[in-house]
Amino acid sequence: GKKPRKRVKLDVKSLDVLTREAKIDYYPQHIPTLLSITAAPPKYPPPNICSVSGFKSKYRCRTCGMLYSSIHTYFTHKETRCLCWKVF
């Protein structure tokens, strides 16, 4: 039969702990680190993606503002994903 696998417990550390352990604060200014690098702003606007199907969308829900691509995805969105809150 199969041998049971041994489970290894991983020590999960936050980014703050990792940067303190690496002593990034003491690096010279000319060395790029996770705390000093920046990204340029995007060249293109974000794509309009349907919240239901993931396809390119043309329409926006009037209630919550989420995007949808067709009447079928609109009905699915209204039934399951619409963020409007109804008070009874």
C-alpha positions as CSV (number, residue, x, y, z in Angstrom):
1,G,0.0,0.0,0.0
2,K,0.9,3.6,0.0
3,K,3.0,5.1,2.7
4,P,1.3,8.0,4.6
5,R,2.9,11.3,3.9
6,K,4.5,13.3,6.7
7,R,3.0,16.7,7.2
8,V,5.4,19.5,7.6
9,K,4.3,22.5,9.5
10,L,5.4,25.7,7.8
11,D,6.3,28.8,9.7
12,V,4.2,31.5,8.1
13,K,5.7,35.0,8.5
14,S,4.2,38.4,7.6
15,L,6.0,40.8,5.2
16,D,6.8,43.1,8.1
17,V,8.6,40.3,10.0
18,L,10.5,39.2,6.9
19,T,11.7,42.7,6.2
20,R,12.8,43.2,9.8
21,E,14.7,39.9,9.7
22,A,16.4,40.9,6.4
23,K,17.4,44.3,8.0
24,I,16.3,46.1,4.8
25,D,16.3,49.4,6.7
26,Y,20.1,49.3,6.9
27,Y,20.7,48.8,3.2
28,P,22.4,51.7,1.3
29,Q,20.0,54.0,-0.6
30,H,21.3,52.9,-4.0
31,I,20.2,49.3,-3.5
32,P,16.6,48.7,-4.5
33,T,14.4,46.9,-1.9
34,L,10.8,45.9,-1.6
35,L,10.2,49.1,0.4
36,S,11.9,51.5,-2.1
37,I,10.8,50.3,-5.5
38,T,7.7,51.7,-7.3
39,A,5.9,50.8,-10.4
40,A,4.9,53.3,-13.2
41,P,1.3,54.0,-13.6
42,P,-0.5,51.7,-16.1
43,K,-0.4,52.8,-19.8
44,Y,-3.9,51.5,-20.5
45,P,-7.2,51.8,-18.5
46,P,-8.4,48.6,-16.8
47,P,-10.5,46.3,-19.0
48,N,-14.2,46.1,-18.6
49,I,-14.7,42.5,-17.5
50,C,-18.1,40.9,-16.8
51,S,-18.6,40.0,-13.1
52,V,-20.4,36.8,-14.0
53,S,-18.8,35.3,-17.1
54,G,-15.4,37.0,-17.3
55,F,-15.9,38.1,-20.9
56,K,-15.7,41.7,-22.2
57,S,-18.7,43.7,-20.9
58,K,-20.6,46.6,-22.3
59,Y,-23.2,47.1,-19.6
60,R,-23.3,48.2,-16.0
61,C,-25.9,47.3,-13.3
62,R,-27.9,50.4,-12.4
63,T,-28.2,49.2,-8.8
64,C,-24.7,48.4,-7.8
65,G,-22.5,49.4,-10.8
66,M,-21.0,45.9,-11.5
67,L,-20.3,45.0,-15.1
68,Y,-22.2,42.4,-17.1
69,S,-21.9,41.2,-20.7
70,S,-25.4,40.1,-21.8
71,I,-29.0,39.8,-20.6
72,H,-28.3,36.2,-19.4
73,T,-25.5,37.3,-17.2
74,Y,-27.6,40.2,-16.0
75,F,-30.2,37.9,-14.7
76,T,-27.6,35.7,-13.0
77,H,-26.0,38.8,-11.5
78,K,-29.4,40.1,-10.2
79,E,-30.2,36.7,-8.6
80,T,-26.8,36.0,-7.0
81,R,-24.3,38.8,-7.1
82,C,-26.0,42.2,-7.0
83,L,-24.8,44.2,-4.1
84,C,-28.1,46.0,-3.5
85,W,-29.4,45.6,0.0
86,K,-33.1,45.1,0.3
87,V,-34.9,46.1,3.6
88,F,-38.2,44.3,4.2
